[in-house]
């Protein structure tokens, strides 16, 4: 879902800043490799993002893996609630 959203935004001419734990292979404005379950890594990325963000797409594509429920919850909480709060100051 995030790759499709990124491709569409790029086709529309948007400046896209992408964050993923994996390597990003799309021609985005800037790619950040970060673990979205770690608040400190999210803070590091936020420091490098532009002050004004027009739209925030939080479609991280992590699935529920048996035994990894806490990881999924941390990614969902930090990358959605925490980042949304940071950008609506």
Secondary structure, 3 states (H helix, E strand, C coil): CHHHHHHHHHHCCCCCEEEECCCCCCCCCEEEECCCCCHHHHHHHHHHCCCCCCCCCCCCCCCCCCCCHHHHHHHHHHHHHHHHHHHCC
